Amino acid sequence: MRRLIIIACVCLCSFGLYAQNYNELVEEAMACAQKDSLARAEQLFREALKLDPKNARNALLFSNLGTVLKRQGKADEAIEAYTMALNITPYATAILLNRAALYLDKGLLEKAYIDYCNVIDLIPEEKEARLFRAYIYMQRRQYKEARIDYNVLLGKDMKNKPARIGLVMLDQKEGKYIAARDRLNQLVAEYPEDASLLKMRANIELEQGFADAALLDLEAASALEPDDADVYVMMGDIYVQQKKRRQAREAYEHAIELGIPAPQLAEKLKEVK
């Protein structure tokens, strides 16, 4: 009897040490991740998972490992870690969103689409999933479906800026230039310091043949963001259309000064010399 008690005590002590080791590994891994010691955090998470592969907390560990791997630029390994987490907790929307974002970065639109759909099935009002699913629909030229997602977002929040910009892009793709410009006019009025909106409107104006209006918007954009080289490339292209060679050359040269590689504009500069 005494021997059985001793064995039981040894087993309990071993289990306590085992559990403590697992918890200590997790705590140290979390601390390393917060301090940006990512390689060490990855090592510790893997050790904890190996120590107790059936622990109920491993879904969270796999998710944290995926985030650490993502921060290190190890996208494929991060996707694998998130997938392992989802094998344990398939309805974890935060993990689905993290994996979908990586799929999107890698151009795996169909896989990202499935994850975003699963999130929307679980949380229909989830903004990130709606926005990026709409983006995927646009890449597929499924404009009707994209518009539905944007309108769902606007039904919850009429001021949702990304959704409103998405509708501008849809209108432009479908040749609805007046509607696109009307939406943009409202956005520019609400966000007068956003140069990207002025650039968008300039693009639409160019497609409509309103070069002078486009130039005005680009000049306003350059005043807001003087270091935006793309603005000057766009201005140079318009000046070429207007046969203003000197202004075009100056715009291209300024774009190069701001960081556009000279070889990229070599052909354009040849045209205006």
C-alpha positions in Angstrom: 0.0 0.0 0.0 2.8 2.4 0.9 4.4 1.6 -2.4 1.3 2.5 -4.4 1.0 5.8 -2.5 4.7 6.6 -3.4 4.0 5.8 -7.1 0.9 7.9 -7.1 2.8 10.9 -5.5 5.6 10.5 -8.1 3.0 10.5 -11.0 1.2 13.6 -9.6 4.5 15.4 -9.2 5.5 14.5 -12.8 2.2 15.7 -14.1 2.6 19.0 -12.2 6.1 19.5 -13.6 4.8 18.6 -17.1 1.9 21.1 -16.9 4.2 23.7 -15.5 6.7 23.2 -18.3 3.9 23.6 -20.9 2.6 26.7 -19.2 6.1 28.2 -18.8 6.9 27.6 -22.4 3.6 29.4 -23.5 4.2 32.3 -21.1 7.8 32.7 -22.3 6.7 32.5 -25.9 4.1 35.2 -25.4 6.6 37.4 -23.7 9.1 36.9 -26.6 6.5 37.7 -29.2 5.6 41.0 -27.4 9.3 41.9 -27.3 9.7 41.1 -31.1 12.0 38.1 -30.3 10.1 36.3 -33.0 12.5 33.4 -33.7 12.6 32.6 -30.0 8.9 32.8 -29.7 8.4 30.5 -32.7 10.8 28.0 -31.1 9.0 28.1 -27.8 5.5 27.7 -29.3 6.7 24.7 -31.3 8.2 23.2 -28.1 5.0 23.6 -26.2 2.9 22.1 -29.0 5.3 19.1 -29.2 5.2 18.7 -25.4 1.4 18.4 -25.3 -0.1 17.9 -28.8 -3.6 17.2 -27.4 -3.9 20.2 -25.1 -7.1 22.1 -25.5 -5.2 25.4 -25.6 -3.3 24.4 -28.7 -5.7 26.1 -31.0 -4.6 29.4 -29.5 -1.0 28.3 -29.7 -1.2 27.5 -33.3 -2.9 30.8 -34.0 -0.2 32.7 -32.1 2.5 30.7 -33.9 0.8 31.7 -37.2 1.0 35.3 -36.3 4.6 35.1 -35.2 5.4 33.3 -38.5 3.5 36.0 -40.5 5.5 38.7 -38.8 8.7 36.9 -39.9 7.5 36.8 -43.5 7.0 33.0 -43.4 3.6 33.2 -45.1 3.3 29.5 -46.1 4.2 28.3 -42.6 1.9 30.8 -41.1 -1.0 29.5 -43.3 -0.2 26.0 -42.1 -0.2 27.1 -38.5 -3.6 28.9 -38.9 -5.0 25.8 -40.6 -3.9 23.6 -37.7 -5.7 26.0 -35.4 -8.8 25.9 -37.5 -8.7 22.1 -37.5 -9.3 22.4 -33.7 -11.7 25.4 -33.8 -13.1 25.7 -37.3 -15.5 28.6 -36.4 -12.8 31.0 -35.1 -13.5 34.0 -37.2 -10.3 35.9 -36.1 -8.2 33.0 -37.4 -10.2 32.7 -40.6 -9.6 36.4 -41.2 -5.9 36.0 -40.6 -5.6 33.1 -43.0 -7.7 34.8 -45.6 -5.4 37.9 -45.5 -2.4 35.7 -46.2 -4.2 33.9 -49.0 -5.0 37.3 -50.5 -1.4 38.5 -50.2 -0.3 35.4 -52.1 -2.9 35.9 -54.8 -4.8 32.8 -53.8 -8.2 34.5 -54.3 -10.4 31.4 -54.3 -9.0 30.2 -50.9 -9.4 33.7 -49.5 -12.9 33.8 -50.8 -13.9 30.6 -49.0 -12.5 31.9 -45.7 -14.3 35.3 -46.1 -17.6 33.5 -47.0 -17.2 31.3 -43.9 -16.7 34.4 -41.7 -19.8 36.1 -43.2 -21.8 33.0 -42.6 -20.9 33.3 -39.0 -21.0 37.1 -38.6 -22.9 38.6 -41.5 -22.0 42.2 -40.5 -18.2 41.5 -40.4 -16.7 44.5 -42.2 -13.3 43.2 -43.2 -14.8 40.0 -44.7 -17.4 42.0 -46.6 -14.8 44.5 -48.0 -12.3 41.9 -49.1 -15.0 39.6 -50.6 -16.2 42.5 -52.6 -12.7 43.1 -53.8 -12.5 39.4 -54.9 -15.8 39.7 -56.7 -14.5 42.7 -58.6 -11.4 40.8 -59.6 -13.8 38.1 -60.9 -15.9 40.8 -62.7 -18.8 39.8 -60.5 -19.9 43.4 -60.1 -23.4 42.7 -59.0 -22.2 40.6 -56.1 -19.5 43.1 -55.1 -22.1 45.9 -55.1 -24.3 43.8 -52.8 -21.5 43.5 -50.2 -20.7 47.2 -50.4 -24.3 48.1 -50.0 -24.6 45.8 -47.0 -21.8 47.7 -45.3 -23.4 51.0 -46.2 -26.7 49.8 -44.8 -24.9 49.5 -41.4 -22.8 52.6 -41.8 -23.6 55.2 -44.5 -20.2 56.9 -43.9 -18.1 53.7 -44.5 -15.4 55.2 -46.6 -13.8 52.0 -48.1 -17.3 50.8 -49.2 -18.1 54.1 -50.8 -14.7 54.1 -52.6 -15.5 50.5 -53.7 -18.8 51.7 -55.3 -16.9 54.4 -57.1 -14.6 51.8 -58.6 -17.5 49.6 -59.5 -19.2 52.6 -61.3 -16.0 53.3 -63.1 -15.6 49.7 -64.2 -19.2 49.6 -65.5 -18.8 52.9 -67.4 -21.1 54.8 -65.0 -18.9 57.8 -65.0 -21.4 60.4 -63.8 -22.4 58.3 -60.8 -18.7 57.7 -60.0 -17.9 61.4 -60.2 -20.9 62.2 -58.0 -19.8 59.8 -55.4 -16.2 61.1 -55.5 -17.4 64.7 -55.3 -19.1 63.9 -52.0 -16.0 62.1 -50.7 -13.7 64.9 -51.7 -16.0 67.4 -50.0 -15.9 65.3 -46.8 -12.2 64.4 -47.0 -10.5 67.4 -48.6 -7.0 66.3 -47.4 -7.1 62.9 -49.0 -5.0 63.2 -52.2 -5.9 59.7 -53.3 -9.5 60.7 -53.9 -8.3 63.5 -56.2 -6.2 61.1 -58.1 -9.2 58.8 -58.5 -11.3 61.6 -59.8 -8.6 62.6 -62.2 -8.5 59.1 -63.6 -12.3 59.2 -64.2 -12.1 62.6 -65.8 -9.4 61.4 -68.1 -11.6 58.5 -69.2 -14.3 61.0 -69.9 -11.9 63.2 -71.9 -11.8 66.0 -69.4 -8.0 66.5 -69.4 -8.1 70.0 -68.0 -10.3 69.0 -65.0 -7.9 66.0 -64.4 -4.9 68.4 -64.3 -6.6 70.6 -61.8 -7.2 67.6 -59.5 -3.7 66.4 -59.9 -2.3 69.8 -59.1 -4.4 69.8 -56.0 -3.2 66.3 -55.1 0.4 67.4 -55.6 -0.1 70.3 -53.2 -1.4 67.9 -50.6 1.3 65.3 -51.2 4.3 66.9 -52.9 6.4 63.7 -52.8 3.9 61.6 -54.7 5.8 60.8 -57.8 2.8 59.0 -59.5 1.0 62.3 -59.7 3.7 63.8 -61.8 3.7 60.8 -64.1 0.0 61.2 -64.6 0.5 64.9 -65.3 3.2 64.2 -67.8 0.9 61.8 -69.7 -1.8 64.4 -69.9 0.7 67.0 -71.2 1.8 64.5 -73.8 -1.8 64.2 -75.0 -2.0 68.0 -75.1 1.3 68.2 -77.0 2.9 70.3 -74.3 6.3 68.7 -74.5 8.2 70.9 -72.2 5.6 70.6 -69.4 5.6 66.8 -69.9 9.3 66.6 -69.8 9.5 68.6 -66.6 6.8 66.5 -65.0 8.6 63.2 -65.8 11.9 64.6 -64.6 10.3 65.6 -61.4 8.9 62.2 -61.0 12.4 60.7 -61.4 13.7 63.1 -58.7 10.9 61.8 -56.4 12.0 58.2 -56.8 10.6 56.8 -60.0 13.4 54.7 -61.7 14.7 56.5 -64.7 14.6 53.5 -67.0 10.8 53.2 -66.3 10.3 56.7 -67.8 13.0 56.5 -70.5 10.5 55.9 -73.4 8.2 58.7 -72.2 11.1 61.1 -72.0 12.2 60.2 -75.5 8.8 61.2 -76.8 9.1 64.7 -75.4 12.7 65.6 -76.2 
